[in-house]
Amino acid sequence: MKRKIIKYSLVTVIIVISVMIYFAFSEYNRKHVDVTEESAAFTITSEDLIIAFTTDEKAANKKFLDKIIAISGKIKSIEKDETGIYTIALGKLNTMSSVRCSLDSIHNQGASIVKIGENISIKGTCSGYNADELLGSDVILNRCAVIK
């Protein structure tokens, strides 16, 4: 009886360890998704996206969150952080709200071909909304690429 319990326990441990190794290996070898190769779920202007989130955040989250969006608009600012990643803010120049697009590291060179005030198109994944009445609200896009 004891031998059977030990045998089944050993088999169970081996199966669990095998599953863990498989998932660790598949995560380690996972390919990076390039948004330029993916089709956009939505094509929208920066102003319309901001309006969608400010009027009904819950519905906009349901519609846009974690989806690839192609967005067009005027460049309000171009910023570079301490790690060398560029963020391009799109929206009306006279408002505080914007769509903040963090460029994917493999598409950082896209920031060098654009200028403030220019109309551009950017494709990225919508990752959320920061509402702030005093500083302006921001829709956040990550892993972006300049389509132009």
C-alpha positions in Angstrom: 0.0 0.0 0.0 2.8 2.4 0.9 4.6 1.6 -2.3 1.5 2.6 -4.3 1.2 5.9 -2.6 4.9 6.7 -3.1 4.6 5.6 -6.8 1.5 7.8 -7.5 3.1 10.7 -5.6 6.3 10.4 -7.7 4.3 10.3 -10.9 2.3 13.3 -9.9 5.4 15.3 -9.0 7.0 14.4 -12.4 3.9 15.5 -14.3 3.7 18.8 -12.4 7.4 19.5 -12.9 7.0 18.6 -16.6 4.1 21.1 -17.0 6.0 23.8 -15.3 9.1 23.3 -17.5 6.9 23.4 -20.6 5.2 26.7 -19.6 8.6 28.2 -18.6 10.1 27.2 -21.9 7.2 28.5 -24.0 7.2 31.9 -22.2 11.0 32.2 -22.6 10.7 31.6 -26.4 7.6 33.7 -26.9 7.8 36.0 -30.0 7.4 39.7 -29.6 4.2 40.9 -31.3 4.9 43.8 -33.8 1.8 46.0 -34.2 2.8 46.9 -37.7 2.2 43.4 -38.8 -1.2 43.1 -37.1 -4.4 44.6 -38.4 -6.0 47.3 -36.4 -9.3 46.6 -34.7 -10.3 50.3 -34.9 -9.2 53.3 -36.9 -10.0 56.5 -35.1 -8.8 60.1 -34.6 -7.2 61.1 -31.3 -10.0 63.6 -30.5 -12.7 61.0 -31.0 -10.8 58.5 -28.8 -10.5 61.1 -26.0 -14.2 61.9 -26.3 -15.1 58.2 -26.1 -13.2 57.8 -22.9 -14.3 61.0 -21.2 -18.0 60.5 -22.0 -18.2 56.8 -21.0 -15.0 55.3 -19.7 -16.6 51.9 -18.9 -17.9 51.4 -22.5 -14.7 52.7 -24.0 -12.6 50.3 -21.9 -14.8 47.4 -23.1 -14.5 48.5 -26.7 -10.8 49.6 -26.9 -8.8 48.1 -24.0 -6.1 45.6 -25.1 -7.0 46.0 -28.8 -4.7 47.3 -31.6 -5.8 50.8 -32.6 -4.7 52.9 -35.6 -5.0 56.5 -34.5 -4.4 59.8 -36.3 -4.0 63.3 -35.0 -1.7 66.3 -34.4 1.5 65.8 -32.4 1.3 67.8 -29.2 4.7 66.7 -27.8 7.5 64.2 -28.2 9.3 63.1 -25.0 12.2 60.7 -24.4 12.5 58.9 -21.0 15.6 57.9 -19.2 15.6 54.4 -20.9 15.5 56.0 -24.4 11.9 55.2 -25.1 9.9 57.9 -26.9 6.3 58.9 -26.1 4.3 60.9 -28.7 1.3 62.8 -27.4 -1.5 63.4 -29.9 -4.5 65.7 -29.6 -5.7 69.3 -30.0 -2.9 71.7 -29.2 -5.0 73.9 -27.0 -6.4 71.2 -24.7 -4.8 69.4 -21.7 -6.1 65.9 -22.7 -4.2 63.7 -25.1 -3.5 60.3 -26.4 0.0 59.2 -25.2 1.7 56.7 -27.5 4.8 55.0 -26.1 6.8 53.7 -29.1 8.0 50.2 -29.2 11.8 50.0 -28.8 12.1 48.5 -32.2 10.3 51.5 -33.7 12.0 54.3 -31.7 13.5 55.7 -35.0 9.9 56.7 -35.9 10.2 59.6 -33.4 13.0 61.2 -35.4 10.9 61.5 -38.6 8.1 63.5 -37.0 7.7 67.0 -35.7 5.4 68.8 -33.2 2.2 70.1 -35.0 2.4 67.5 -37.7 -0.5 65.2 -38.5 0.5 61.5 -38.2 -0.9 58.0 -37.9 0.2 55.7 -35.1 -0.7 52.1 -34.4 -0.6 50.6 -30.9 -2.3 48.7 -28.2 -4.7 50.6 -25.9 -3.7 50.0 -22.3 -5.9 52.4 -20.4 -7.1 55.8 -19.4 -5.9 58.3 -16.8 -8.6 60.8 -15.8 -7.5 64.0 -14.2 -9.6 67.2 -14.2 -6.7 69.5 -13.4 -3.9 68.2 -15.6 -6.0 66.7 -18.4 -7.0 63.2 -19.2 -4.8 60.8 -21.2 -5.6 57.7 -23.2 -2.5 55.4 -23.1 -1.3 53.3 -26.0 1.7 51.0 -25.7 4.0 49.2 -28.2 3.3 51.8 -30.8 4.7 52.3 -34.2 4.5 55.5 -36.4 2.6 54.6 -39.6 2.7 58.2 -41.1 
